Amino acid sequence: MKILYAKDFVRMLEHLPEDIQRLYLSQEQILAQNWKDARLHLKKLKGKPVMFSFRITRSYRAFFYFQAPDEVVLYAIGHRKDIYRNL
């Protein structure tokens, strides 16, 4: 699976604590291998037709959508108390 990044996603990722960034990278590897892997705790976002989130920790989420069948775009990442508010 090919993974692309929205410009805002990179900026958001850089502002996260380093330990969260490391955990995110391990989750991204899982996403690249199998986007349906249970370790991602994947959820379809309500009210959004093709957007999904996956868990980095209990508190941090990353959001993505499919641009093509084998290509995802990561567009948002952050603490769940903030990130859902900004959609």
N, C-alpha and C positions, 0 to 999 in steps of 0.2 A: 504494500500500500504506500502510495506517495503522500507525503505530508507537506502542506504549504502553510505559510504563516501570514496572517493579516498584519499590517504595519502596527496597529494598536496592540496586537497580541505580544509582539516582541517587546514593546515598551512596558506593558503590564508585567511580563515575565521578569524583566530586569529589575523591577521594583519589589519583587518578592524576596523574602529571606532566603539565604543560600541553601539551607536545608530543604526548603520547599522546592527550590529549583532543582536540586538533585533528585528528589522524589518524583518530580514531574518528568524528568528525563527517563527514569525507569518506566513510568507509566506510558510515556510516548513510545518507547520500544515495544511494549505490549500492543499498543494501538496499531503500530506499523505491521506487526505480525498477524494479529487477529482482532479486529475491532469489536467482536462479540465476546471476547474473553471475560469471564466472570470477575476477574480481579480488577477490572476497570469500574465496576458498579455503574454501568452505563444506564442513562435515563434519557428518554425522549422528552424534549421540553414541551410543556402544554401550550397550546395556542400557536406553536411554531411548526410548520408542516414537516420540515426535514432537518431540524436542529437537535443536537444531542449534547449531553454533558457527561463527563466522566470524573470520578473522584480521584484526587491526589492524596488527600488526607480526609479525615472526617469533616474538616472545615474548609478545605480548598477544592475548587472545581475548575475544570477547563471545558470550554464549549467549542463545538465544531459542527460543520455541515459537510455533506458530500457535494463536491463539484463535478465529479464523474464517478462511475462505479468503483474505481480503484484509486480515488484521489480525494483526500479530505482537506479542508481548510480550517485551521484553528484560529478562532477570532477573538476569544476572550478567556481570561484566566484571573482568578482572584479568590478572596475569602467569600464564602457563600452568603454572609450577611450583607455584603456590598454588591456582589456580582449580579445577583438576580434582580436587584433594584435598577441596575443600569441597562437592562436589555431593552 
